[in-house]
Amino acid sequence: MEMNASPNSRNAQQNIADFNRTLFFSALDALDGTKVLVWEQLLMTPFNMVAGATTLKQHKVVAMYDLNECGIVSSIEHTRVVYVISSTFTAIMKLIAHLNSIRTLRFTDDRSHHVLIVPEATLALRERLQQNREVASMIVSVESLPIRVYPLYEDLFTLLMDNTPAKLLLNNDWTELYKCASALRQLELLALSLPNIRCKGKWSAQIAEMMKKMRNDVNETSAIRGKWNITDIVIIDRWIDPLTPMLTQHTYAGLIDEIITFGPSGNLTANFFPKKDGSEGDIPTTRSLRDEIFLQLRDLHIRNVGKCIVQTVGEVRDEKKILKEYPSMESMAERKVFVRRVVEAEEKEFNTRIHTAIAEHLMGAVRDDRQMSKFLEVEMNIIRGVYGERVIPFVEELMYDAFQPSRVLRLIALQSLTYGGLKPTTYGTYLRLFVQTYGAYETALWIKLQLMGLIYEKQPRIKCNYAPFEFQLSTKRLGCFAESDGNDEKAVSSAYSGYIPILIRHIELGVSNEWKDWATVSSPDQLCLDSNSTTLIFVLSLWNAGIKWVNDRDTVQWGLKGEVFDALLLENL
């Protein structure tokens, strides 16, 4: 049951973390003297994965502030202010407002202001800063900080690219593909040799072509070569299988994201977390779920979570018993080992209490919330053809009750994708009820989903950017339905009550036939195929573009199960 991280997974995470730290510290060390960091709030948590406060002090960082909350930072302890912001116009406007507030106070400011834009200081962003002459005169330098990939867990990386589908399908912003290609190119440069690139889907093909050009571009050639043995980078469009994100995962992580909601960096905010002193939580608290126990529970079916927690409680109890009976310690080394084990046992016990509270909350929602249990039932009935193409009574009831519109639209989109579009009468009934219940403001979300090809009539009048999805044909060809009772932890079908996602079936088929049906850019190097070989799987156009890695080709199916970021957050469109 326990999912211990292999040395390969730790090495993969360490490779990315070390590369990011090198980029960040090089940018900081290029600025002499003591400095203060002012963060855009959005980047504070992701950069905790890069460097902590203690490490930053070694690079002459004397203080850190939130851009949203900091006023005029005292200049007594430092000579430089470094602003770390994302590459968005929203962040630029916040920075301009902050610098304007300093300027209006009319005090002598001898400090130099520097801006680091993550991951790229584009020409458009630089020009926006230059438009405000007073602010531009205060800024000494504007540089790119090309950190593109963040290790979320030991086997999962994220690019933190929000709303990629909307940008591609609604705004036709193809620079998103270039950003993905640049991130994957960074990973290539950490490998022993250039890996093969496998791709499926038109967006993935464009990324592969960009990476091929980057390889051939003399200006892009880099001497960076790591020790990470990546043999294949597998790129696949999420839009090959847009249906699966509409479903509720029955895993621990899937239900957390459904009921409580993860932040973009794996953080969770709730008011029921227990406190260190043993008392019950009463105010909203944010916790980072990246501990060892979460990695054990993450991909388990919710019904198996309790058994795993009980096992962990037993392990903690046994460890504390051993520590109580610990023999006398004569050397300093023995004392250090004892103290470390005590701290680890206490931390593990506290994390167990945290996950017990989360599991109780999830089980309460699944067991006691009639609508939640009904959602799970209706979703499976839709994809198994119980309702056909007629109007679903439960969806009508939700609209009569003015239930959360994004949840209603997920069910409508699920039915639409299952049958290759809705019959005109069904489509008209849903649309009329939706407009009457939610009004014009929420109807804009319906229109966006229609433009993206998630809700549409049979023989649609609106042509979408991506080809229509043929669910029934694909599931029959790939064999996507299997019997599952949720007890087989390694069966991906347990996450969806017997349904195996089409995207995963495509990858499994690619592995079994050596990527016969996938477009491939072959490696120019001699690849080393051994037990340490790693395959990176990049799923393009998630709401947070993400990368999974697997080093055992036989576990691809299990390695992709329980994707935390694979929930469709319609509110963000």
RABELGI-V493464 format. One record per backbone hydrogen bond with DSSP energy under -1.0 kcal/mol. NH is the residue of the N-H (numbers start at 1). CO is the residue of the C=O. E is the energy in kcal/mol with one decimal. If there is no record, write none. Layout:
nh->[NH;NH]
co->[CO;CO]
e->[E;E]
//
This chain:
nh->[10;11;12;13;14;15;16;17;18;19;20;21;22;23;24;25;26;27;28;29;30;31;35;36;37;38;39;40;43;44;47;48;49;51;56;57;59;60;61;62;65;67;69;70;79;80;81;82;83;84;85;87;88;92;93;94;95;96;97;98;99;100;101;102;103;104;106;112;114;115;116;117;118;122;126;127;128;129;130;131;136;137;138;140;143;145;147;150;152;153;157;158;159;167;168;169;170;171;173;174;176;179;180;181;182;183;184;185;186;187;188;189;190;191;192;196;197;198;199;200;205;206;207;208;209;210;211;212;213;214;215;216;217;228;230;231;232;233;234;235;236;237;238;240;241;246;247;250;252;253;255;256;257;258;259;260;261;263;266;268;270;275;278;285;287;289;290;295;296;297;298;300;302;304;308;309;310;311;312;313;314;315;316;317;318;319;320;321;322;323;324;325;326;335;336;337;338;339;340;341;342;343;344;345;346;347;348;349;350;351;352;353;354;355;356;357;358;359;360;361;362;363;364;365;366;367;368;369;373;374;375;376;377;378;379;380;381;382;383;384;385;386;390;396;397;398;399;400;401;402;403;408;409;410;411;412;413;414;415;416;417;418;419;421;422;427;428;429;430;431;432;433;434;435;436;437;438;439;443;444;445;446;447;448;449;450;451;452;453;454;458;474;475;476;477;478;479;480;482;489;491;494;495;496;498;499;500;505;506;507;508;509;510;511;512;513;515;518;519;521;533;534;535;536;537;538;539;540;546;547;548;549;550;555;559;560;561;566;568;570;572;573]
co->[6;7;8;9;10;11;12;13;14;15;16;17;18;19;20;21;22;23;24;25;26;28;60;80;63;82;65;84;40;41;43;45;46;47;52;53;56;57;56;35;37;39;66;66;34;34;112;36;114;38;116;118;86;88;89;90;91;92;93;94;95;96;97;98;99;100;103;79;81;141;83;143;85;120;122;123;124;125;126;127;132;133;135;113;115;117;145;158;156;156;547;150;545;163;164;165;166;166;167;172;173;175;176;177;178;179;180;181;182;183;184;185;187;188;228;231;521;233;519;235;201;202;203;204;205;206;207;208;209;210;211;212;213;190;228;534;534;196;536;198;538;200;540;237;238;243;244;495;300;298;251;252;253;254;255;256;256;267;263;287;285;279;275;270;268;266;288;291;292;293;294;297;250;301;304;305;306;307;308;309;310;311;312;313;314;315;316;317;318;319;320;321;323;331;332;333;334;335;336;337;338;339;340;341;342;343;344;345;346;347;348;349;350;351;352;353;354;355;356;357;358;359;360;361;362;363;364;365;369;370;371;372;373;374;375;376;377;378;379;380;382;381;387;392;393;394;395;396;397;399;398;404;405;406;407;408;409;410;411;412;413;414;415;416;456;423;424;425;426;427;428;429;430;431;432;433;434;435;439;440;442;442;443;444;445;446;447;448;450;449;422;470;471;472;473;474;475;475;498;487;488;491;492;493;493;496;480;501;502;503;504;505;506;507;508;509;510;515;199;197;530;229;550;232;548;234;546;236;539;157;537;155;535;552;555;556;558;563;245;568;569;570]
e->[-2.1;-2.5;-2.5;-2.3;-2.6;-2.6;-1.7;-2.5;-3.0;-1.9;-2.5;-2.4;-2.3;-2.0;-2.5;-3.1;-2.0;-1.7;-2.0;-3.0;-1.1;-1.7;-2.4;-2.2;-2.3;-2.8;-3.2;-2.2;-2.0;-1.1;-2.2;-1.1;-1.2;-2.6;-2.0;-1.6;-1.5;-1.6;-1.5;-2.3;-2.3;-3.7;-1.1;-2.7;-1.5;-1.0;-2.5;-3.2;-3.1;-2.4;-2.3;-1.7;-1.9;-1.8;-2.4;-1.9;-2.2;-2.6;-2.3;-2.2;-2.6;-2.4;-1.8;-1.5;-2.3;-2.4;-1.4;-2.2;-3.0;-2.5;-3.5;-2.8;-3.0;-1.4;-2.2;-2.6;-1.7;-1.7;-2.1;-1.4;-2.9;-2.1;-1.2;-3.0;-2.8;-2.5;-2.8;-2.8;-1.4;-2.4;-3.2;-2.5;-2.8;-2.1;-2.2;-3.3;-2.3;-1.5;-3.1;-1.3;-1.4;-2.2;-1.9;-2.4;-2.6;-2.0;-2.4;-2.1;-1.7;-1.6;-2.1;-1.7;-1.3;-1.7;-2.0;-2.7;-2.4;-2.8;-2.4;-1.7;-2.1;-1.6;-2.1;-2.6;-2.0;-2.2;-2.6;-2.1;-2.0;-2.3;-2.1;-1.5;-1.2;-1.5;-1.7;-2.4;-1.2;-2.9;-3.7;-3.4;-2.4;-1.9;-3.1;-1.3;-1.8;-2.1;-1.9;-2.8;-2.0;-2.1;-2.4;-1.8;-2.2;-1.4;-2.9;-2.5;-3.0;-3.2;-1.8;-2.8;-2.2;-2.7;-1.7;-2.9;-2.9;-1.7;-1.7;-1.6;-1.3;-2.0;-2.8;-1.9;-2.7;-2.3;-1.5;-2.4;-2.4;-1.8;-2.1;-2.6;-2.0;-1.8;-2.4;-2.5;-2.4;-2.2;-2.5;-1.9;-2.1;-2.2;-1.9;-1.4;-1.2;-1.6;-2.3;-2.1;-2.3;-2.7;-2.4;-2.2;-2.2;-2.5;-2.4;-2.3;-2.4;-2.4;-2.4;-2.3;-2.3;-2.6;-2.0;-1.8;-2.1;-2.5;-2.1;-2.2;-2.1;-2.6;-2.4;-1.9;-2.5;-2.8;-2.2;-1.9;-2.6;-2.8;-2.6;-1.2;-2.2;-1.9;-2.5;-1.8;-1.7;-3.0;-2.7;-1.5;-2.1;-2.4;-1.8;-1.4;-1.5;-2.6;-1.2;-1.8;-2.5;-2.1;-1.8;-2.3;-2.0;-1.2;-2.8;-1.7;-2.6;-1.5;-1.3;-2.0;-3.0;-2.3;-2.2;-2.4;-2.8;-1.9;-1.6;-3.3;-2.6;-3.2;-2.6;-2.0;-2.4;-2.6;-2.4;-2.2;-2.5;-2.5;-2.2;-2.1;-2.9;-1.7;-1.4;-1.1;-1.1;-1.1;-2.2;-1.9;-2.2;-2.0;-2.4;-1.7;-1.1;-2.9;-2.2;-2.0;-2.9;-1.7;-2.1;-2.6;-1.3;-1.6;-3.5;-1.1;-1.5;-1.8;-1.5;-1.0;-3.1;-1.1;-3.6;-2.0;-2.4;-1.7;-2.8;-2.6;-2.2;-2.4;-2.4;-2.2;-3.9;-1.3;-1.7;-2.7;-1.8;-2.5;-3.0;-2.6;-4.0;-3.6;-2.0;-2.6;-1.1;-2.8;-3.1;-1.4;-2.5;-2.4;-2.9;-1.4;-1.1;-1.6;-1.2;-1.2;-1.6;-1.7]
//
